[in-house]
C-alpha cells in the first residue's frame, strides 16, 4: 500500500515543470502577441463572439472541458489495470500530449478567425478534408452525449441528494445569468452570493433527496417523482428504471440548454461550475496531504443507494492493486485500452472542439491562451488525479467497472472528512462536482454538434438544408442518436468506443496543428505535435478496429446485450467505429500530401525545422 499523497505530489511535479517550462516555449513558438486583434474583438456580436476576462473565460473553458470523462476514465482504468499505469499515463501524458493539443487547438483557431478545426484543415487540404473532419467530430459528439448521459443517470441514481443539489445549481445559474446580463449587476458581489448559494444547494440536497422512480435501496426520505414503474424505458432492464429515467431527463436537459443563448445558462453556469471544481479538486488533493501529515480519523461509509455499505477507511493509502496485468476481461489489452479508457484525463479531442468552437471566440488577448489552453488541460489532469486517489481508497461498491464509478463521490468524500465534514455531506458535494462537469460538457457538446452540422451544410439553400440546420431539429437529431446509443446498457461497450473516438479526434486535431505549422513557416518544427500525433493514431485505430470488428460482433453472437434495442445499438456502435477509422485514413492521406508539398518532402530537416521557433515574448500568466 502507498500513501495517496505521493500520487498527487508526483503529478503536481510533472505538471509544474510542464507549465513553467514547456508552455512558455510553446507560447514563444507560436508567437503569441497581445497587439494582434483577437476574433472576440474583431467580430464582437454579443452572442458568440464576446471578449471575456481571463478568469471568466478560464472558468467557462475549464468547466466545459473538465466534464465527467477525466473522472470516469481514470476510475475505470485504475479499477481494470491498477493505479500505477493510470497515474503514470496521466502524469506524463497530460503535459506532453494533452496540454499541447489544447494549446495548439486554441492558438490555431485564434489565428483563423475563431473558426473550428474543420474549417482550418479545409484551408489547407480542401473541402473534402474539412467535411471529413467535421463528420468525424459530429459522430464523436453523439458518443459524448451517450457516455455522459449514462454517467449522470448513474450518479443521480446512486446519490439522490446530488440530483436535488444539481437542480438547485442549474436554477441558480440561470438567475446568475439574468443578474449579470439583464440586470447588469456588479460581478464580484454577485459571484460571491451565487457561489455561496450553490454550496447551500448541497444542504438542500441532503434534506430533500429526489428520485425519478422508486427502487430498493433509496434513502427513506427520498422524494419519488413518478412512483413505481419505468420498466418500459431503455436501460431499465440492464440497470434499473430510476437510472433509465435520469438518463432520459439528462438528454432532454441537454437539448434545451444547447439551444439557449450562451448568456442564459452556458457562461454563468460554467463560472459557478469552476468554483465547484476549484474547491472540489483542491480540497481532495489538500485532504490527501493533510490527512497523511496530520493524521486521518477512521470512517465508515454507508451509502446503500450506491451499493456501498460498511466500507471502512482507516488510512489514506491505496486499497486497490497497483497492477493487475496486461489483459482485463471486460476492457481488453492494456494497449490500446488503457489509453482510450483514461481518455480526457490525459488528452481529449473534445477539447479541440471547445477550444475552437467557443473559447477562441471569447479570448480577450493572445497571451491568455497559455493559461487557458495549456494550463486548463493541466487542471483537468488534476481532476483525473483526484479520481485515481478516490477510487484507490474505497473498495466495496461491486465488482463491475460501472459500479466502480460510484466510488468517486464516496472516496472523494472520505478525503474531505479531514476538514470535519460528515461522510454523507462530503460525498454529496463531490457527487455535485462530478455531475456539474457532466452536465456542462453534455450540453456544450450538443451545442458544438449543432455548429459542426451548420459548418458541413454551409449557407442553407434548400428547404431540407434549412430544416436540418434549424437549431431545434439539429439538437433533436443529436439527442435521439445519443439516447439510442445508451440503450446497449453496457459501460464496457459505451466507454471504450467514446474513448477511442475522442482520442482519435485528438490525433486529428494534432494533425490539423501540424498542417498549420508546416504551411506557416519552414522554420517551424513539427515534433511537438507530430510525435503525440503518431502515437495517438496507433492507439485509436487499433481500439476502434477491435471494437468494430471483434468486440461488438462477439457480444452479438454470445447474446451479451439487453433486448432488440440493445442489439441494434451494438450494431450502430460497430458501424460508427468503422466509419471513424475510414475517416481517419482519409484525413491522414490528404494531410500527408499537403505537408509533403509545403515542406518539399518529409526528410529530417522538414520535420524538425531549419531553425528553432522564436518570436514574440508571451506575457507572463
Secondary structure, DSSP 8 states (H G I E B T S, - for coil): --BHHHHHHHHHHHHHHIIIIIHHHHHHHTT--TTS--HHHHT--SSS---B-HHHHHHHHHHHHSSSHHHHHHHHHHHHH-HHHHHHHHHHHIIIIIHHHHHHHHHHHHTTTT--HHHHHHHHH-HHHHHHHHHHHHHHHHHHHHHHHHHHHHHHHH-HHHHHHHHHHHHHHHHHHIIIIIS---HHHHHHHHHHHHHHHHHHHHHS-EESS--TT--TT-EESS-S--TTSTTTTTS-HHHHHHHHHHHHHHHHHHTS-TTTTHHHHHHHHHHHHHHHHHHHHHHHHHHHHT----EEEEEGGGTEEEEEE-SSB--S-S---SEETTTEEHHHHHHHHHGGGT--THHHHHHHHTGGGTBSSTTHHIIIIIIHHHHHHHHHHHHHHHHHH---S-SSHHHHTTHHHHHHHHHHGGGT--HHHHHHHHHHHHHHHHHHHHHHHHHHHHHHHHHHH-S--SHHHHHHTSHHHHHHHHHHHHHHHHTT--HHHHHHHHHHHHHHHHHHHHHHHHHHHHHH-TTS--HHHHHHHHHHHHHHHHHHHIIIIIIHHHHHHHT-SSHHHHHHHHHHHHHHHHHHHHHHHHHHHHHHHHHHHHHTS-SHHHHH-SS----S-----
